[in-house]
Amino acid sequence: MDLRPLALAALCEADVERKLALVAALQAPAATLYIAPETALEAPPGLPGRPLRPPLIDPARVPQRSVHTREGRAALVHAICHIEFNAINLALDAIWRFAGMPEAYYRDWLRVAIEESHHFSLLHAHLQTHHQLRYGDFEAHDGLWAMCEKTRDDLTARMALVPRTLEARGLDATPLIQRKLRAVATPDALAACDILDLILREEIGHVAIGNHWYRWLCARQGLEPLAHYRRLTRQHRAPRLRGPFNTEARRQAGFSDDELRALSADPPTPS
């Protein structure tokens, strides 16, 4: 079995449960799956495969709800669940789309896909158990996949702007979300905090993978990572990252002191 076509098949799958099953089927043989790094694969139409629900709307139109209401907490968990579903697709896309990388690159992103699938399953079970809801019962937006599309022809940009920019925002946001949920202190809120503890620990590793391969690619191309990152954020109109930043988690994920200082010093990216 060749990993990259299997990842593409999982990415194309629109049914949530079948997508999860295809990713799960890669877990046991993950260390021994054959990888053909040089094989060029054709992108089928309609990527990524995803269900008809949730309806996708402009991010500015996603309703803001308070965590002090049961509906608000359900909507928050659903929003994180949607992020994790997108993260499964992002990891699968990183595997099949980009040829010519070391085998370790593809195994790293397979690990990410498997862990993101677990995160999604935990959150989806929480929605069902605590709120009698399912993934798709709230509206969502497509910001993560939009950046995936922008960077589909440039792996260096993909590593810079998806794992170490958009996904790294989760390192900053998670402790703030947990603080709000702990203040509510209902059983569903505290159960969500426990899931977020696990997600935060593993997301540090995912961002670290993005940092590692971004720097590897920059070294191969003779690029200075921080200066090239600034060029990429302007070119692809990446969102400006705003504090407070989870400096310790970002440091664990491999951000340098210069990069951490630049978070607050960089001028806003035009929107």
C-alpha positions, 0 to 999 in steps of 0.5 A: 500500500502506498501512503500518498494515494491512500491519503488522497482517497481519505481526503476525497471522502465526504462522509465523516465516519468513512473519512475517520475510518480511512484515517484509522486504517492507516494507523496500525501500518503507519510505520511500514507503509510504502511511500513513493515520494516522487510520484506525481498525483493528479488532484480530482475535482471537489477537494476536500471531501466533506459533508453537506453540513455544516453550511459554510458562511463568511467568517464575519457572519458566524454568530457570537454566542456566550459560553454562559449559555448551553447553546453558546458552549455547544456552538464553541465545541462545534467550532473547535470540532470544525477546526479539527475536521479541517485539520484532518483534511489539511494533514492529508493534503500535505501528504498527497499533494507535495512530491519529492520530500523525505519519507519522514515528512510524509510520516510526520503528517500521517501522525498529524492526520491520525491525531486530528482525527482523534481530536475530532472524534472526542469533540463530536462525542462530547457534542452528542453526549452533553448537547444531543447535537452532531457535527453540522448542526451549527454554521461554520466558515472555511478560513483554514481550507482557504489558506490551504488553497492559496498555498497549494503550489508552494510547500514552503508557504503551506508550512509557513502559513498553515501549521505555524500561523493558522494552527499555531493560533490555537496554542494562544486561544486554547488557554483563554477558552479553557479559562472561560469554560472553567469559570462557568464550571458546568459538567459539560464545560469542565469535560470540554476543558479536559479534551482541550488539555489533550488537544493543546499538548498534541497541537504543540507537536503539530506546530513543531512539525510545521516549524521543522519542515518550514526551516528545512525547506528554507535551508534547502532554498537558501532562504532566511526563515524570518524574512521569508515568512514576512514575505509570504504573509504579505504575498498570501495576505495572511491574517495578523496574529494578535496577542496575548500569545502562549509564549511557552507553548510556542517555544515548545513548538520550536519558535525562536526568540526572534520569531516570538519577538516579531509576533508583537513587532511586525506591522499589520498585514494589509487586508 
